[in-house]
Amino acid sequence: MWCSYKYLNGGPGCVGGCFVHQRHADARNLPRFTGWWGHDEQTRFQMGPDFHPMAGAEGWQLSNPPIFALAPLRAAMEIFSEAGMESLRTKSLFLTSYMEFLLSQHASPKFSIITPREPERRGAQISIRLANGGRRLCDRLADQGVIGDWREPDTYRVAAVPLYNSFEDVYHFVQRFSAAL
């Protein structure tokens, strides 16, 4: 599978990311929001009436974003930059391993962990398959301020986000989860 991923408007002013699947990379007839930065660089300044997108994700770039929408994004990007992606990934591995360990201490036929056991094969989340009443459990936990992600038919995903979750948060989640079972 080929894809194109581009940090749109690359460099320090990067605003977002875009994934374009191979089958769409050079599809010029797809509806899209067209913008200055997505126009072919060789003809951009000719100011012709037709849009000629660049290949891949670059062809989906727009123009200058609204400044008020960028202010909170810039602050968020500075926080990520200060924390460092390597440090965040390391903490993510430890948080999910800790969550998996704690959940395994509460083994029950009511749930099973379906996320890969190898830390390098999972993201910052654990997927838990619930035998019965999983959606109700997810809703009860949400009422207690625990936000997970319910996936039909029977999976509850919980993310320990390394930027702002702590090991204590993971501990409290497992305690609440176990009590809700």
N, C-alpha and C positions, 0 to 999 in steps of 0.2 A: 504494500500500500504506500503510495506516495502522497505527501501532503506538503503544503506550504504554510509556514508559520512566520509571522513577521511582527516585530514590535513596531506598531504603526507610528509613523512620524519619528522613527528611531532616534537614538541618542538620549541625552539628558532630559529632553522634553517629551519623552515617550508617554503616550496617553493610554494605550491599551494594546490588546493583542487580538489576533484574528487567526483562526484555523480555516483553511479552505481545502476541502477534499479534492483528490486528484480529478475526479469526474467533473468538478466545477472550476478547476484552476484556469482554464482558458475558454470557458463558456461565456461568450460575449453577449449572448441573447438573454441571460438571466436578468430578472428585475433586480435593481440595486439602487441604493442611494449613491449617486455619483458625486465625486468631489475632486477638487483641484489636485490633491496629492495622489489620487488614484489614476489620473490621466497619464498616458504615455509620456515619459520625460522628453523624448525626442521631438514631440509635436505639441507639447503643453503650451508653449509660448506663441504658437501660431494662432491661437484663439479661434480655431475653427468651430463650426456649428455642431460637430459631432463629437461624442465622447469616445475615446479610444483607451480602454483600460489596460494597465500593465498586467502582465501575467501573474498568476498566483494571488496570494493574499494582498499584495501591494495594490492590485487593481480595485480593492474594496475600500481603500482609504478615502476618508472624506476631506473636508477642508478644516479651517481653523475652528476649534471647539469654543463654546461660550466660556468666557473668562470666569464667571461666577461658578460654573460647574467644575472648573479646574482647581479652584482654591482648595477645597477639601481633598481632592485627589493628590495635589502636590504635597500636602501635609502628610497624607497616608504614605506616599512613596518615600518621603524623607524618613519616616519611622521604619519602613522595611529596609531602607538603605542602611540606616544606623544599626539595626539588629543584625543584618547580614543573612543572606539566604542559606549559607552553609550552617550557621548557628541555628537558624530556625528549623532546618531539615534534621539536624542532630537532635534537637529537643523534640521534634515530632516523632522521631523513631523511639526515643525514650518514653514519651507520653503514651503512645499506642502500645508499646510493649508492657508498660506498667498497667494500662487498662486491661489488656488481655490477661495478664497475670492475675489481677484482682478478680476479674470475671471467672477465671478458671477455679478460683478458690470458692466460688459460689455455684459450682457445677449443679445443674438441674436438668431433668428431661424436658423442662419447659422452654429451654433455649439452647442454641448452639452458635458458635462463632463461625462464620463462613468466609471471613477475610483470610487471605493467605497468612500462614503462620510466620513466614520469612519476612522480617521487617522491611527488607529492601524491595519487596513485591507489593507493598501496600502504601497508600497515601496516609494522610493524617486522620484516618477514620477506621472504625471497626464496624463491620456489618454483623448484626445479630439476627439469626432466624428464630422466630418465636412460634411455638407450636400452636397455641390457641390464644385468642383475645389480644393479639399483639397491638392492634390499632388502638384499642381501649387503653392499654398500658402506655403507649406513646402519648395519648391524649392526657392521661393522668400525670405523667411526668411533665408534660408541657404546662399543665396547670400549676406545677411546683417550680416553674422557671427553667426546667431542663429542656432544651431545644434539640431535638433529634430530627431525623429525616425518615419518614415512613415510606417504604416502597412496597407496593402490592406485589405478591399477595401476602407476604409474611416476614418482611425484613425491615429491621429498625437500624438505621445508620447513625452513629454518634461520632462526631469529630472532636478531637482534642486539639484545638487550634493553638499552635506553639507561640504565636505572637501574644496571646492574652490569656490562655488557660494555664493553670498551674497543676502540679501533681496533687495538691490538695483538692482542686476542682475534680480531678479524675476520681479520687478517693470518694468524694461526696456523691458523684454521679453513681458509682457502683453501689454505694450504700442505698441510695434512693431506688435504683433499678432493682436491686435484690428485694427490698421491702415491697416494691410494687408488684413483684411476681406473685 
